[in-house]
Amino acid sequence: MKNIIVNVCLVLSVVTISVLFLEGCSKANETDLQSGNNTVCDTVNMAYQADVQPILAKNCYSCHGDGAAPQAGINLKDYGTVKTQADNGNLIGVITHAPGYPAMPFNLPKLSDCDINKIRDWINRGAQNN
């Protein structure tokens, strides 16, 4: 009889902990939804000026801008250079940290998946100067 009571208590404890855990997760998700943390990443019909250039400005221009000597001779403020890097695969290679490419931004975390997908869409649509 004592073993049955111990087993029932053990099962009830596991069930209670599971319910509390699941309830905590659902409340956290509800809070995120209410606070606006459910951002959607639009990656369709990306344009250079409106979508890609701001990402480059924020993450790349400190090393690859108009400075006296842009790193590796790559000035990403110049559309022609960006287009060349997009067309030859280097741009997507470095920002995705693909094997064989130097990881960019240098010594910083990889760009967000959203930003990478925005650049990828722009490239896939012909990397136009729009």
Backbone as XML, in Angstrom:
<?xml version="1.0"?>
<chain id="A" units="angstrom">
  <residue number="1" name="MET">
    <atom name="N" x="0.821" y="-1.194" z="0.000"/>
    <atom name="CA" x="0.000" y="0.000" z="0.000"/>
    <atom name="C" x="0.865" y="1.257" z="0.000"/>
  </residue>
  <residue number="2" name="LYS">
    <atom name="N" x="1.957" y="1.205" z="0.769"/>
    <atom name="CA" x="2.840" y="2.357" z="0.867"/>
    <atom name="C" x="3.468" y="2.670" z="-0.501"/>
  </residue>
  <residue number="3" name="ASN">
    <atom name="N" x="3.845" y="1.628" z="-1.287"/>
    <atom name="CA" x="4.428" y="1.826" z="-2.610"/>
    <atom name="C" x="3.432" y="2.472" z="-3.564"/>
  </residue>
  <residue number="4" name="ILE">
    <atom name="N" x="2.162" y="2.131" z="-3.446"/>
    <atom name="CA" x="1.137" y="2.722" z="-4.310"/>
    <atom name="C" x="1.018" y="4.210" z="-4.014"/>
  </residue>
  <residue number="5" name="ILE">
    <atom name="N" x="1.012" y="4.597" z="-2.741"/>
    <atom name="CA" x="0.905" y="6.007" z="-2.354"/>
    <atom name="C" x="2.124" y="6.780" z="-2.862"/>
  </residue>
  <residue number="6" name="VAL">
    <atom name="N" x="3.309" y="6.212" z="-2.734"/>
    <atom name="CA" x="4.535" y="6.865" z="-3.206"/>
    <atom name="C" x="4.473" y="7.046" z="-4.723"/>
  </residue>
  <residue number="7" name="ASN">
    <atom name="N" x="4.037" y="6.020" z="-5.434"/>
    <atom name="CA" x="3.940" y="6.105" z="-6.897"/>
    <atom name="C" x="2.907" y="7.151" z="-7.334"/>
  </residue>
  <residue number="8" name="VAL">
    <atom name="N" x="1.765" y="7.195" z="-6.636"/>
    <atom name="CA" x="0.733" y="8.173" z="-6.956"/>
    <atom name="C" x="1.265" y="9.581" z="-6.704"/>
  </residue>
  <residue number="9" name="CYS">
    <atom name="N" x="1.955" y="9.775" z="-5.600"/>
    <atom name="CA" x="2.537" y="11.088" z="-5.301"/>
    <atom name="C" x="3.570" y="11.484" z="-6.353"/>
  </residue>
  <residue number="10" name="LEU">
    <atom name="N" x="4.371" y="10.561" z="-6.787"/>
    <atom name="CA" x="5.376" y="10.821" z="-7.815"/>
    <atom name="C" x="4.710" y="11.218" z="-9.131"/>
  </residue>
  <residue number="11" name="VAL">
    <atom name="N" x="3.691" y="10.478" z="-9.532"/>
    <atom name="CA" x="2.977" y="10.785" z="-10.769"/>
    <atom name="C" x="2.315" y="12.159" z="-10.667"/>
  </residue>
  <residue number="12" name="LEU">
    <atom name="N" x="1.674" y="12.444" z="-9.539"/>
    <atom name="CA" x="1.025" y="13.745" z="-9.357"/>
    <atom name="C" x="2.050" y="14.887" z="-9.394"/>
  </residue>
  <residue number="13" name="SER">
    <atom name="N" x="3.218" y="14.650" z="-8.833"/>
    <atom name="CA" x="4.267" y="15.670" z="-8.861"/>
    <atom name="C" x="4.718" y="15.955" z="-10.290"/>
  </residue>
  <residue number="14" name="VAL">
    <atom name="N" x="4.937" y="14.916" z="-11.067"/>
    <atom name="CA" x="5.367" y="15.077" z="-12.456"/>
    <atom name="C" x="4.288" y="15.799" z="-13.262"/>
  </residue>
  <residue number="15" name="VAL">
    <atom name="N" x="3.038" y="15.419" z="-13.079"/>
    <atom name="CA" x="1.938" y="16.058" z="-13.788"/>
    <atom name="C" x="1.841" y="17.530" z="-13.403"/>
  </residue>
  <residue number="16" name="THR">
    <atom name="N" x="1.960" y="17.839" z="-12.116"/>
    <atom name="CA" x="1.869" y="19.220" z="-11.651"/>
    <atom name="C" x="2.996" y="20.065" z="-12.236"/>
  </residue>
  <residue number="17" name="ILE">
    <atom name="N" x="4.199" y="19.554" z="-12.213"/>
    <atom name="CA" x="5.342" y="20.284" z="-12.770"/>
    <atom name="C" x="5.151" y="20.500" z="-14.272"/>
  </residue>
  <residue number="18" name="SER">
    <atom name="N" x="4.669" y="19.480" z="-14.959"/>
    <atom name="CA" x="4.432" y="19.603" z="-16.402"/>
    <atom name="C" x="3.394" y="20.668" z="-16.705"/>
  </residue>
  <residue number="19" name="VAL">
    <atom name="N" x="2.310" y="20.682" z="-15.944"/>
    <atom name="CA" x="1.251" y="21.665" z="-16.152"/>
    <atom name="C" x="1.779" y="23.072" z="-15.890"/>
  </residue>
  <residue number="20" name="LEU">
    <atom name="N" x="2.547" y="23.242" z="-14.818"/>
    <atom name="CA" x="3.100" y="24.560" z="-14.509"/>
    <atom name="C" x="4.055" y="25.025" z="-15.606"/>
  </residue>
  <residue number="21" name="PHE">
    <atom name="N" x="4.855" y="24.099" z="-16.103"/>
    <atom name="CA" x="5.791" y="24.439" z="-17.169"/>
    <atom name="C" x="5.043" y="24.872" z="-18.422"/>
  </residue>
  <residue number="22" name="LEU">
    <atom name="N" x="4.055" y="24.098" z="-18.827"/>
    <atom name="CA" x="3.291" y="24.430" z="-20.027"/>
    <atom name="C" x="2.518" y="25.729" z="-19.853"/>
  </residue>
  <residue number="23" name="GLU">
    <atom name="N" x="1.976" y="25.966" z="-18.678"/>
    <atom name="CA" x="1.249" y="27.206" z="-18.410"/>
    <atom name="C" x="2.204" y="28.396" z="-18.499"/>
  </residue>
  <residue number="24" name="GLY">
    <atom name="N" x="3.409" y="28.235" z="-17.985"/>
    <atom name="CA" x="4.402" y="29.312" z="-18.052"/>
    <atom name="C" x="4.759" y="29.645" z="-19.485"/>
  </residue>
  <residue number="25" name="CYS">
    <atom name="N" x="4.895" y="28.625" z="-20.299"/>
    <atom name="CA" x="5.216" y="28.865" z="-21.709"/>
    <atom name="C" x="4.087" y="29.590" z="-22.415"/>
  </residue>
  <residue number="26" name="SER">
    <atom name="N" x="2.875" y="29.182" z="-22.163"/>
    <atom name="CA" x="1.751" y="29.816" z="-22.857"/>
    <atom name="C" x="1.585" y="31.261" z="-22.409"/>
  </residue>
  <residue number="27" name="LYS">
    <atom name="N" x="1.813" y="31.548" z="-21.150"/>
    <atom name="CA" x="1.722" y="32.930" z="-20.667"/>
    <atom name="C" x="2.828" y="33.782" z="-21.275"/>
  </residue>
  <residue number="28" name="ALA">
    <atom name="N" x="4.020" y="33.216" z="-21.406"/>
    <atom name="CA" x="5.125" y="33.962" z="-22.010"/>
    <atom name="C" x="4.796" y="34.296" z="-23.458"/>
  </residue>
  <residue number="29" name="ASN">
    <atom name="N" x="4.267" y="33.327" z="-24.186"/>
    <atom name="CA" x="3.898" y="33.576" z="-25.572"/>
    <atom name="C" x="2.789" y="34.613" z="-25.664"/>
  </residue>
  <residue number="30" name="GLU">
    <atom name="N" x="1.825" y="34.529" z="-24.769"/>
    <atom name="CA" x="0.732" y="35.499" z="-24.762"/>
    <atom name="C" x="1.259" y="36.903" z="-24.490"/>
  </residue>
  <residue number="31" name="THR">
    <atom name="N" x="2.192" y="37.011" z="-23.556"/>
    <atom name="CA" x="2.778" y="38.311" z="-23.229"/>
    <atom name="C" x="3.533" y="38.871" z="-24.424"/>
  </residue>
  <residue number="32" name="ASP">
    <atom name="N" x="4.318" y="38.019" z="-25.118"/>
    <atom name="CA" x="5.039" y="38.469" z="-26.299"/>
    <atom name="C" x="4.085" y="38.976" z="-27.365"/>
  </residue>
  <residue number="33" name="LEU">
    <atom name="N" x="2.988" y="38.276" z="-27.575"/>
    <atom name="CA" x="2.029" y="38.697" z="-28.581"/>
    <atom name="C" x="1.391" y="40.025" z="-28.210"/>
  </residue>
  <residue number="34" name="GLN">
    <atom name="N" x="1.073" y="40.199" z="-26.937"/>
    <atom name="CA" x="0.431" y="41.430" z="-26.495"/>
    <atom name="C" x="1.390" y="42.612" z="-26.536"/>
  </residue>
  <residue number="35" name="SER">
    <atom name="N" x="2.679" y="42.356" z="-26.307"/>
    <atom name="CA" x="3.639" y="43.458" z="-26.259"/>
    <atom name="C" x="4.208" y="43.808" z="-27.633"/>
  </residue>
  <residue number="36" name="GLY">
    <atom name="N" x="3.799" y="43.077" z="-28.654"/>
    <atom name="CA" x="4.257" y="43.401" z="-30.006"/>
    <atom name="C" x="5.579" y="42.762" z="-30.369"/>
  </residue>
  <residue number="37" name="ASN">
    <atom name="N" x="6.030" y="41.741" z="-29.650"/>
    <atom name="CA" x="7.293" y="41.073" z="-29.953"/>
    <atom name="C" x="7.148" y="40.033" z="-31.050"/>
  </residue>
  <residue number="38" name="ASN">
    <atom name="N" x="6.019" y="40.009" z="-31.717"/>
    <atom name="CA" x="5.790" y="39.035" z="-32.770"/>
    <atom name="C" x="6.034" y="39.673" z="-34.135"/>
  </residue>
  <residue number="39" name="THR">
    <atom name="N" x="7.194" y="40.305" z="-34.289"/>
    <atom name="CA" x="7.503" y="41.016" z="-35.519"/>
    <atom name="C" x="7.587" y="40.052" z="-36.686"/>
  </residue>
  <residue number="40" name="VAL">
    <atom name="N" x="7.109" y="40.513" z="-37.807"/>
    <atom name="CA" x="7.143" y="39.729" z="-39.024"/>
    <atom name="C" x="8.217" y="40.325" z="-39.914"/>
  </residue>
  <residue number="41" name="CYS">
    <atom name="N" x="8.994" y="39.475" z="-40.523"/>
    <atom name="CA" x="10.076" y="39.924" z="-41.390"/>
    <atom name="C" x="9.611" y="39.842" z="-42.840"/>
  </residue>
  <residue number="42" name="ASP">
    <atom name="N" x="9.408" y="40.986" z="-43.447"/>
    <atom name="CA" x="9.005" y="41.042" z="-44.847"/>
    <atom name="C" x="10.257" y="40.927" z="-45.704"/>
  </residue>
  <residue number="43" name="THR">
    <atom name="N" x="10.319" y="39.893" z="-46.514"/>
    <atom name="CA" x="11.484" y="39.691" z="-47.375"/>
    <atom name="C" x="11.068" y="39.529" z="-48.830"/>
  </residue>
  <residue number="44" name="VAL">
    <atom name="N" x="10.000" y="40.195" z="-49.213"/>
    <atom name="CA" x="9.498" y="40.092" z="-50.575"/>
    <atom name="C" x="9.646" y="41.443" z="-51.265"/>
  </residue>
  <residue number="45" name="ASN">
    <atom name="N" x="10.157" y="41.409" z="-52.479"/>
    <atom name="CA" x="10.326" y="42.618" z="-53.292"/>
    <atom name="C" x="11.220" y="43.656" z="-52.620"/>
  </residue>
  <residue number="46" name="MET">
    <atom name="N" x="12.352" y="43.219" z="-52.149"/>
    <atom name="CA" x="13.289" y="44.128" z="-51.495"/>
    <atom name="C" x="13.929" y="45.060" z="-52.514"/>
  </residue>
  <residue number="47" name="ALA">
    <atom name="N" x="14.112" y="46.295" z="-52.105"/>
    <atom name="CA" x="14.727" y="47.319" z="-52.950"/>
    <atom name="C" x="16.058" y="47.741" z="-52.334"/>
  </residue>
  <residue number="48" name="TYR">
    <atom name="N" x="16.996" y="48.125" z="-53.185"/>
    <atom name="CA" x="18.323" y="48.498" z="-52.708"/>
    <atom name="C" x="18.261" y="49.681" z="-51.745"/>
  </residue>
  <residue number="49" name="GLN">
    <atom name="N" x="17.687" y="50.790" z="-52.182"/>
    <atom name="CA" x="17.697" y="52.014" z="-51.364"/>
    <atom name="C" x="16.904" y="51.860" z="-50.071"/>
  </residue>
  <residue number="50" name="ALA">
    <atom name="N" x="15.745" y="51.250" z="-50.132"/>
    <atom name="CA" x="14.860" y="51.173" z="-48.967"/>
    <atom name="C" x="15.212" y="50.051" z="-48.004"/>
  </residue>
  <residue number="51" name="ASP">
    <atom name="N" x="15.746" y="48.946" z="-48.515"/>
    <atom name="CA" x="15.918" y="47.766" z="-47.677"/>
    <atom name="C" x="17.368" y="47.328" z="-47.487"/>
  </residue>
  <residue number="52" name="VAL">
    <atom name="N" x="18.106" y="47.220" z="-48.569"/>
    <atom name="CA" x="19.466" y="46.673" z="-48.499"/>
    <atom name="C" x="20.476" y="47.705" z="-48.015"/>
  </residue>
  <residue number="53" name="GLN">
    <atom name="N" x="20.447" y="48.895" z="-48.582"/>
    <atom name="CA" x="21.419" y="49.929" z="-48.220"/>
    <atom name="C" x="21.392" y="50.248" z="-46.728"/>
  </residue>
  <residue number="54" name="PRO">
    <atom name="N" x="20.226" y="50.340" z="-46.065"/>
    <atom name="CA" x="20.244" y="50.586" z="-44.615"/>
    <atom name="C" x="20.912" y="49.456" z="-43.816"/>
  </residue>
  <residue number="55" name="ILE">
    <atom name="N" x="20.768" y="48.233" z="-44.267"/>
    <atom name="CA" x="21.433" y="47.102" z="-43.590"/>
    <atom name="C" x="22.944" y="47.242" z="-43.743"/>
  </residue>
  <residue number="56" name="LEU">
    <atom name="N" x="23.390" y="47.559" z="-44.954"/>
    <atom name="CA" x="24.821" y="47.746" z="-45.195"/>
    <atom name="C" x="25.357" y="48.920" z="-44.384"/>
  </residue>
  <residue number="57" name="ALA">
    <atom name="N" x="24.610" y="50.011" z="-44.342"/>
    <atom name="CA" x="25.041" y="51.195" z="-43.593"/>
    <atom name="C" x="25.223" y="50.850" z="-42.117"/>
  </residue>
  <residue number="58" name="LYS">
    <atom name="N" x="24.303" y="50.124" z="-41.566"/>
    <atom name="CA" x="24.335" y="49.787" z="-40.139"/>
    <atom name="C" x="25.451" y="48.805" z="-39.802"/>
  </residue>
  <residue number="59" name="ASN">
    <atom name="N" x="25.719" y="47.865" z="-40.701"/>
    <atom name="CA" x="26.607" y="46.760" z="-40.361"/>
    <atom name="C" x="27.949" y="46.736" z="-41.085"/>
  </residue>
  <residue number="60" name="CYS">
    <atom name="N" x="28.079" y="47.481" z="-42.171"/>
    <atom name="CA" x="29.266" y="47.322" z="-43.021"/>
    <atom name="C" x="30.082" y="48.586" z="-43.241"/>
  </residue>
  <residue number="61" name="TYR">
    <atom name="N" x="29.436" y="49.740" z="-43.229"/>
    <atom name="CA" x="30.114" y="50.969" z="-43.614"/>
    <atom name="C" x="31.271" y="51.352" z="-42.691"/>
  </residue>
  <residue number="62" name="SER">
    <atom name="N" x="31.260" y="50.905" z="-41.453"/>
    <atom name="CA" x="32.358" y="51.287" z="-40.562"/>
    <atom name="C" x="33.700" y="50.769" z="-41.085"/>
  </residue>
  <residue number="63" name="CYS">
    <atom name="N" x="33.683" y="49.659" z="-41.788"/>
    <atom name="CA" x="34.920" y="49.118" z="-42.377"/>
    <atom name="C" x="34.950" y="49.249" z="-43.903"/>
  </residue>
  <residue number="64" name="HIS">
    <atom name="N" x="33.781" y="49.201" z="-44.521"/>
    <atom name="CA" x="33.699" y="49.197" z="-45.981"/>
    <atom name="C" x="32.928" y="50.405" z="-46.487"/>
  </residue>
  <residue number="65" name="GLY">
    <atom name="N" x="33.265" y="51.581" z="-45.941"/>
    <atom name="CA" x="32.609" y="52.821" z="-46.353"/>
    <atom name="C" x="33.567" y="53.726" z="-47.084"/>
  </residue>
  <residue number="66" name="ASP">
    <atom name="N" x="33.336" y="55.014" z="-46.991"/>
    <atom name="CA" x="34.141" y="55.995" z="-47.716"/>
    <atom name="C" x="35.465" y="56.332" z="-47.040"/>
  </residue>
  <residue number="67" name="GLY">
    <atom name="N" x="35.846" y="55.592" z="-46.012"/>
    <atom name="CA" x="37.078" y="55.902" z="-45.297"/>
    <atom name="C" x="38.277" y="55.959" z="-46.225"/>
  </residue>
  <residue number="68" name="ALA">
    <atom name="N" x="39.381" y="56.388" z="-45.670"/>
    <atom name="CA" x="40.604" y="56.553" z="-46.458"/>
    <atom name="C" x="40.991" y="55.266" z="-47.182"/>
  </residue>
  <residue number="69" name="ALA">
    <atom name="N" x="40.793" y="54.142" z="-46.521"/>
    <atom name="CA" x="41.131" y="52.858" z="-47.138"/>
    <atom name="C" x="40.100" y="51.813" z="-46.721"/>
  </residue>
  <residue number="70" name="PRO">
    <atom name="N" x="39.036" y="51.649" z="-47.499"/>
    <atom name="CA" x="38.046" y="50.633" z="-47.151"/>
    <atom name="C" x="38.711" y="49.262" z="-47.047"/>
  </residue>
  <residue number="71" name="GLN">
    <atom name="N" x="38.336" y="48.499" z="-46.049"/>
    <atom name="CA" x="38.937" y="47.185" z="-45.822"/>
    <atom name="C" x="38.828" y="46.318" z="-47.077"/>
  </residue>
  <residue number="72" name="ALA">
    <atom name="N" x="39.894" y="45.647" z="-47.406"/>
    <atom name="CA" x="40.008" y="44.763" z="-48.573"/>
    <atom name="C" x="39.689" y="45.496" z="-49.883"/>
  </residue>
  <residue number="73" name="GLY">
    <atom name="N" x="39.736" y="46.839" z="-49.845"/>
    <atom name="CA" x="39.451" y="47.611" z="-51.047"/>
    <atom name="C" x="37.989" y="47.572" z="-51.468"/>
  </residue>
  <residue number="74" name="ILE">
    <atom name="N" x="37.118" y="47.152" z="-50.579"/>
    <atom name="CA" x="35.698" y="47.016" z="-50.910"/>
    <atom name="C" x="34.916" y="48.137" z="-50.248"/>
  </residue>
  <residue number="75" name="ASN">
    <atom name="N" x="34.414" y="49.067" z="-51.061"/>
    <atom name="CA" x="33.616" y="50.187" z="-50.573"/>
    <atom name="C" x="32.148" y="49.874" z="-50.858"/>
  </residue>
  <residue number="76" name="LEU">
    <atom name="N" x="31.427" y="49.458" z="-49.830"/>
    <atom name="CA" x="30.034" y="49.070" z="-50.006"/>
    <atom name="C" x="29.083" y="50.257" z="-50.059"/>
  </residue>
  <residue number="77" name="LYS">
    <atom name="N" x="29.610" y="51.475" z="-49.982"/>
    <atom name="CA" x="28.761" y="52.649" z="-50.204"/>
    <atom name="C" x="28.583" y="52.888" z="-51.699"/>
  </residue>
  <residue number="78" name="ASP">
    <atom name="N" x="29.396" y="52.238" z="-52.513"/>
    <atom name="CA" x="29.318" y="52.347" z="-53.957"/>
    <atom name="C" x="28.438" y="51.215" z="-54.488"/>
  </residue>
  <residue number="79" name="TYR">
    <atom name="N" x="27.289" y="51.552" z="-55.092"/>
    <atom name="CA" x="26.365" y="50.530" z="-55.592"/>
    <atom name="C" x="27.062" y="49.557" z="-56.536"/>
  </residue>
  <residue number="80" name="GLY">
    <atom name="N" x="27.931" y="50.044" z="-57.394"/>
    <atom name="CA" x="28.617" y="49.172" z="-58.352"/>
    <atom name="C" x="29.391" y="48.070" z="-57.658"/>
  </residue>
  <residue number="81" name="THR">
    <atom name="N" x="30.066" y="48.411" z="-56.568"/>
    <atom name="CA" x="30.811" y="47.403" z="-55.810"/>
    <atom name="C" x="29.855" y="46.410" z="-55.152"/>
  </residue>
  <residue number="82" name="VAL">
    <atom name="N" x="28.772" y="46.912" z="-54.595"/>
    <atom name="CA" x="27.788" y="46.024" z="-53.959"/>
    <atom name="C" x="27.215" y="45.071" z="-54.998"/>
  </residue>
  <residue number="83" name="LYS">
    <atom name="N" x="26.881" y="45.583" z="-56.160"/>
    <atom name="CA" x="26.331" y="44.758" z="-57.243"/>
    <atom name="C" x="27.329" y="43.689" z="-57.651"/>
  </residue>
  <residue number="84" name="THR">
    <atom name="N" x="28.592" y="44.051" z="-57.794"/>
    <atom name="CA" x="29.621" y="43.070" z="-58.159"/>
    <atom name="C" x="29.725" y="41.981" z="-57.093"/>
  </residue>
  <residue number="85" name="GLN">
    <atom name="N" x="29.757" y="42.394" z="-55.822"/>
    <atom name="CA" x="29.860" y="41.428" z="-54.726"/>
    <atom name="C" x="28.611" y="40.544" z="-54.645"/>
  </residue>
  <residue number="86" name="ALA">
    <atom name="N" x="27.460" y="41.097" z="-54.984"/>
    <atom name="CA" x="26.222" y="40.310" z="-55.004"/>
    <atom name="C" x="26.248" y="39.315" z="-56.163"/>
  </residue>
  <residue number="87" name="ASP">
    <atom name="N" x="26.638" y="39.781" z="-57.330"/>
    <atom name="CA" x="26.627" y="38.935" z="-58.519"/>
    <atom name="C" x="27.627" y="37.787" z="-58.446"/>
  </residue>
  <residue number="88" name="ASN">
    <atom name="N" x="28.783" y="38.011" z="-57.819"/>
    <atom name="CA" x="29.783" y="36.947" z="-57.775"/>
    <atom name="C" x="29.625" y="36.024" z="-56.568"/>
  </residue>
  <residue number="89" name="GLY">
    <atom name="N" x="28.599" y="36.264" z="-55.744"/>
    <atom name="CA" x="28.312" y="35.386" z="-54.614"/>
    <atom name="C" x="29.031" y="35.741" z="-53.333"/>
  </residue>
  <residue number="90" name="ASN">
    <atom name="N" x="29.952" y="36.701" z="-53.409"/>
    <atom name="CA" x="30.719" y="37.049" z="-52.211"/>
    <atom name="C" x="29.845" y="37.662" z="-51.116"/>
  </residue>
  <residue number="91" name="LEU">
    <atom name="N" x="28.908" y="38.522" z="-51.485"/>
    <atom name="CA" x="28.099" y="39.204" z="-50.479"/>
    <atom name="C" x="27.306" y="38.201" z="-49.648"/>
  </residue>
  <residue number="92" name="ILE">
    <atom name="N" x="26.599" y="37.311" z="-50.301"/>
    <atom name="CA" x="25.799" y="36.331" z="-49.555"/>
    <atom name="C" x="26.715" y="35.352" z="-48.814"/>
  </residue>
  <residue number="93" name="GLY">
    <atom name="N" x="27.862" y="35.038" z="-49.383"/>
    <atom name="CA" x="28.809" y="34.126" z="-48.730"/>
    <atom name="C" x="29.339" y="34.677" z="-47.418"/>
  </residue>
  <residue number="94" name="VAL">
    <atom name="N" x="29.721" y="35.955" z="-47.422"/>
    <atom name="CA" x="30.309" y="36.520" z="-46.200"/>
    <atom name="C" x="29.261" y="36.772" z="-45.121"/>
  </residue>
  <residue number="95" name="ILE">
    <atom name="N" x="28.048" y="37.204" z="-45.509"/>
    <atom name="CA" x="27.049" y="37.506" z="-44.473"/>
    <atom name="C" x="26.378" y="36.261" z="-43.909"/>
  </residue>
  <residue number="96" name="THR">
    <atom name="N" x="26.440" y="35.141" z="-44.640"/>
    <atom name="CA" x="25.891" y="33.890" z="-44.106"/>
    <atom name="C" x="26.964" y="33.062" z="-43.400"/>
  </residue>
  <residue number="97" name="HIS">
    <atom name="N" x="28.192" y="33.564" z="-43.413"/>
    <atom name="CA" x="29.330" y="32.868" z="-42.813"/>
    <atom name="C" x="29.522" y="31.495" z="-43.463"/>
  </residue>
  <residue number="98" name="ALA">
    <atom name="N" x="29.354" y="31.450" z="-44.774"/>
    <atom name="CA" x="29.511" y="30.208" z="-45.532"/>
    <atom name="C" x="30.974" y="29.769" z="-45.522"/>
  </residue>
  <residue number="99" name="PRO">
    <atom name="N" x="31.210" y="28.465" z="-45.574"/>
    <atom name="CA" x="32.592" y="27.964" z="-45.623"/>
    <atom name="C" x="33.344" y="28.554" z="-46.813"/>
  </residue>
  <residue number="100" name="GLY">
    <atom name="N" x="34.591" y="28.950" z="-46.561"/>
    <atom name="CA" x="35.425" y="29.516" z="-47.610"/>
    <atom name="C" x="35.329" y="31.026" z="-47.746"/>
  </residue>
  <residue number="101" name="TYR">
    <atom name="N" x="34.448" y="31.652" z="-46.970"/>
    <atom name="CA" x="34.288" y="33.109" z="-47.001"/>
    <atom name="C" x="34.620" y="33.674" z="-45.631"/>
  </residue>
  <residue number="102" name="PRO">
    <atom name="N" x="35.239" y="34.853" z="-45.591"/>
    <atom name="CA" x="35.474" y="35.473" z="-44.277"/>
    <atom name="C" x="34.132" y="35.920" z="-43.681"/>
  </residue>
  <residue number="103" name="ALA">
    <atom name="N" x="33.912" y="35.587" z="-42.429"/>
    <atom name="CA" x="32.654" y="35.918" z="-41.758"/>
    <atom name="C" x="32.543" y="37.425" z="-41.541"/>
  </residue>
  <residue number="104" name="MET">
    <atom name="N" x="31.462" y="38.002" z="-42.027"/>
    <atom name="CA" x="31.214" y="39.434" z="-41.881"/>
    <atom name="C" x="29.849" y="39.642" z="-41.239"/>
  </residue>
  <residue number="105" name="PRO">
    <atom name="N" x="29.713" y="40.689" z="-40.459"/>
    <atom name="CA" x="30.704" y="41.680" z="-40.084"/>
    <atom name="C" x="31.827" y="41.061" z="-39.248"/>
  </residue>
  <residue number="106" name="PHE">
    <atom name="N" x="33.029" y="41.547" z="-39.480"/>
    <atom name="CA" x="34.234" y="41.006" z="-38.855"/>
    <atom name="C" x="34.164" y="41.109" z="-37.337"/>
  </residue>
  <residue number="107" name="ASN">
    <atom name="N" x="34.421" y="39.989" z="-36.678"/>
    <atom name="CA" x="34.432" y="39.895" z="-35.213"/>
    <atom name="C" x="33.122" y="40.326" z="-34.553"/>
  </residue>
  <residue number="108" name="LEU">
    <atom name="N" x="32.033" y="40.236" z="-35.283"/>
    <atom name="CA" x="30.713" y="40.557" z="-34.746"/>
    <atom name="C" x="29.764" y="39.419" z="-35.085"/>
  </residue>
  <residue number="109" name="PRO">
    <atom name="N" x="28.635" y="39.363" z="-34.405"/>
    <atom name="CA" x="27.673" y="38.295" z="-34.724"/>
    <atom name="C" x="27.156" y="38.415" z="-36.153"/>
  </residue>
  <residue number="110" name="LYS">
    <atom name="N" x="26.733" y="37.294" z="-36.678"/>
    <atom name="CA" x="26.147" y="37.246" z="-38.014"/>
    <atom name="C" x="24.898" y="38.122" z="-38.052"/>
  </residue>
  <residue number="111" name="LEU">
    <atom name="N" x="24.598" y="38.684" z="-39.202"/>
    <atom name="CA" x="23.372" y="39.459" z="-39.379"/>
    <atom name="C" x="22.169" y="38.586" z="-39.030"/>
  </residue>
  <residue number="112" name="SER">
    <atom name="N" x="21.072" y="39.226" z="-38.709"/>
    <atom name="CA" x="19.855" y="38.477" z="-38.401"/>
    <atom name="C" x="19.394" y="37.714" z="-39.637"/>
  </residue>
  <residue number="113" name="ASP">
    <atom name="N" x="18.664" y="36.633" z="-39.419"/>
    <atom name="CA" x="18.107" y="35.885" z="-40.543"/>
    <atom name="C" x="17.238" y="36.786" z="-41.404"/>
  </residue>
  <residue number="114" name="CYS">
    <atom name="N" x="16.517" y="37.691" z="-40.764"/>
    <atom name="CA" x="15.655" y="38.624" z="-41.498"/>
    <atom name="C" x="16.494" y="39.474" z="-42.447"/>
  </residue>
  <residue number="115" name="ASP">
    <atom name="N" x="17.566" y="40.080" z="-41.952"/>
    <atom name="CA" x="18.412" y="40.925" z="-42.800"/>
    <atom name="C" x="19.062" y="40.116" z="-43.920"/>
  </residue>
  <residue number="116" name="ILE">
    <atom name="N" x="19.523" y="38.925" z="-43.599"/>
    <atom name="CA" x="20.130" y="38.067" z="-44.628"/>
    <atom name="C" x="19.104" y="37.742" z="-45.707"/>
  </residue>
  <residue number="117" name="ASN">
    <atom name="N" x="17.893" y="37.418" z="-45.301"/>
    <atom name="CA" x="16.858" y="37.072" z="-46.282"/>
    <atom name="C" x="16.417" y="38.270" z="-47.109"/>
  </residue>
  <residue number="118" name="LYS">
    <atom name="N" x="16.464" y="39.469" z="-46.538"/>
    <atom name="CA" x="16.169" y="40.672" z="-47.317"/>
    <atom name="C" x="17.214" y="40.847" z="-48.418"/>
  </residue>
  <residue number="119" name="ILE">
    <atom name="N" x="18.485" y="40.695" z="-48.060"/>
    <atom name="CA" x="19.566" y="40.828" z="-49.044"/>
    <atom name="C" x="19.476" y="39.712" z="-50.072"/>
  </residue>
  <residue number="120" name="ARG">
    <atom name="N" x="19.182" y="38.505" z="-49.631"/>
    <atom name="CA" x="19.056" y="37.366" z="-50.544"/>
    <atom name="C" x="17.932" y="37.611" z="-51.567"/>
  </residue>
  <residue number="121" name="ASP">
    <atom name="N" x="16.783" y="38.127" z="-51.112"/>
    <atom name="CA" x="15.679" y="38.405" z="-52.030"/>
    <atom name="C" x="16.096" y="39.447" z="-53.062"/>
  </residue>
  <residue number="122" name="TRP">
    <atom name="N" x="16.758" y="40.510" z="-52.589"/>
    <atom name="CA" x="17.210" y="41.557" z="-53.505"/>
    <atom name="C" x="18.165" y="40.982" z="-54.562"/>
  </residue>
  <residue number="123" name="ILE">
    <atom name="N" x="19.085" y="40.140" z="-54.134"/>
    <atom name="CA" x="20.026" y="39.514" z="-55.066"/>
    <atom name="C" x="19.278" y="38.615" z="-56.048"/>
  </residue>
  <residue number="124" name="ASN">
    <atom name="N" x="18.379" y="37.795" z="-55.518"/>
    <atom name="CA" x="17.625" y="36.858" z="-56.385"/>
    <atom name="C" x="16.757" y="37.589" z="-57.408"/>
  </residue>
  <residue number="125" name="ARG">
    <atom name="N" x="16.408" y="38.828" z="-57.140"/>
    <atom name="CA" x="15.602" y="39.614" z="-58.060"/>
    <atom name="C" x="16.480" y="40.462" z="-58.995"/>
  </residue>
  <residue number="126" name="GLY">
    <atom name="N" x="17.782" y="40.198" z="-59.022"/>
    <atom name="CA" x="18.669" y="40.855" z="-59.976"/>
    <atom name="C" x="19.534" y="41.959" z="-59.395"/>
  </residue>
  <residue number="127" name="ALA">
    <atom name="N" x="19.492" y="42.164" z="-58.080"/>
    <atom name="CA" x="20.339" y="43.160" z="-57.407"/>
    <atom name="C" x="20.263" y="44.523" z="-58.111"/>
  </residue>
  <residue number="128" name="GLN">
    <atom name="N" x="19.041" y="44.968" z="-58.337"/>
    <atom name="CA" x="18.821" y="46.226" z="-59.058"/>
    <atom name="C" x="19.110" y="47.436" z="-58.184"/>
  </residue>
  <residue number="129" name="ASN">
    <atom name="N" x="19.473" y="48.526" z="-58.832"/>
    <atom name="CA" x="19.707" y="49.800" z="-58.134"/>
    <atom name="C" x="18.367" y="50.537" z="-58.059"/>
  </residue>
  <residue number="130" name="ASN">
    <atom name="N" x="17.515" y="50.030" z="-57.181"/>
    <atom name="CA" x="16.168" y="50.600" z="-57.070"/>
    <atom name="C" x="15.912" y="51.140" z="-55.686"/>
  </residue>
</chain>
